[in-house]
Amino acid sequence: MTQTITVAKGDGIGPEIMNATLKIIMAAGADIKIEEIEVGEKVYLNGNSSGISKDSWDIIRKNKVFLKAPITTPQGGGYKSLNVTTRKFLGLYANIRPCMSLHPFIKTKHPQMDVVIIRENEEDLYAGIEHQQTDEVVQCLKLISRPGCEKIIRYAFEYAKCYGRKRVTCFTKDNIMKQTDGLFHQIFNEISRDYPEIENEHWIIDIGAAKLADTPEAFDVIVMPNLYGDVLSDVAAQIAGSVGLAGSANIGEECAMFEAIHGSAPRIANQNKANPSGLLQGAVMMLNHLGQSDVAEKVQNAWLKTIEDGIHTYDIYKEGVSKKRVGTEEFAETVINNLSKNPDSLKKVVYKRDIKLVLPKYCRKQQMKKDLIGVDLFLHWNGLEPDQLGDLVTQLNNQNVSLSMITNRGIKVWPDGFSETFCTDHWRCRFKAIHSTRISKYEIIELLNRAANYNLDVIKTENLYHFDGVPAFSLGQGQ
Ligand code: NAD
């Protein structure tokens, strides 16, 4: 059945590369109908700070599949990123970016590179929950959820299975962030057991990123939380040849969005100069997603043949390697002329038919036993001597709850801190139950009351829990 897709031609070079992309996939026999919407600069400048109207949302939600050209986000003025909003509103939890070398036709130091970055797309620091708490300290909340981890990690293994990939690597920084990145790593270990035929490994992100930049051929599929994935997928695309050649898929349980990874390049707009390859790569992923793998394969092989023949737009044109410098339209015409051809030296792609990934719905686990055993009070305090603050805050102790530690930016400064430790005006005071193993919510309220009476400026609290008897909070550094 012909599938209707939503198309947004975007801003800058968007209309040119979208027209070229649609022309190629239609010529290849894509069985799609197009419903166009307007998003981006014009909508923003008409006073809509999200860059998209309600009617356009309705169309996207009805059609489920969205092919989007890059848009220009006007500078300043509180305009929200349409990409982030779309991903989160539509629950597009998986971002997939294949980064493959096209050596020797596109210059790269990594001729063997063929990596797929699978990035969690909805949570982590991108929840965008930020607050200024004291004169000197602002905070961004890093949220990692079990469903978020399970969905993206299972997606990575299913992707590897469907596309014949051998190994899935996980990148985290769980040596430092034991709760958040620790959960991601733990769930990676749990889910990898369901895929014994696929190798799995974990790298700490810093050395993993260094290895990826140096020896990308050592990796196959890499799955990681949102921020790391955002950074490393651009690095991977760039070292494979150019960010201008990479496309990305944003996949959710209901909807999906496909795009190029580059922006709207306003300086080269309307000059028939832009390379449509990034968006075309997004469209190839869309065709696979729609179950039109035969068309996807035809387009991809024609594109590889065009690159291999040295028919290049200005951004990838290299004297001695390229044969002809062409504009957007001529590049598209050449791909269309190559539609029944395969590359000679680059590897021809063969896609499995009907590679729609079907993932199980998330099932909530049985509730854990949750015991409240203390509370962290965060204070705005302008003093400099931790011992002085210790004396002040110890006054809040009662027979059941007492101060056990003070940290500043995570490092323990009381009791027995170091005079060398630099302190800001943002202090965490940890109170714990003394006799019983638990405290009640009322004891926290009483603690806050006493703090107010002593004129202590509490800026937030965090409850300390044991889940199934296991402490579920980090210790102070140096504790
Ligand atoms: P950009 O990706 O638009 O451009 C970076 C450089 O790459 C420029 O030199 C540009 O000319 C070149 N380039 C990009 N795409 C190209 C192509 N297809 N062919 C040839 N050359 C190409 O990044 P930018 O300049 O930082 O951003 C411009 C605008 O795009 C901004 O308003 C930004 O907010 C927006 N943007 C949108 C998206 C999106 O919609 N997905 C992504 C990134 C940036």
Boltz pocket constraint, residues with backbone or C-beta under 6 A from the ligand:
constraints:
  - pocket:
      binder: B
      contacts: [[A, 13], [A, 17], [A, 69], [A, 70], [A, 71], [A, 72], [A, 73], [A, 74], [A, 83], [A, 244], [A, 259], [A, 260], [A, 261], [A, 262], [A, 263], [A, 264], [A, 265], [A, 266], [A, 267], [A, 268], [A, 273], [A, 274], [A, 275], [A, 276], [A, 277], [A, 278], [A, 315]]
      max_distance: 6.0
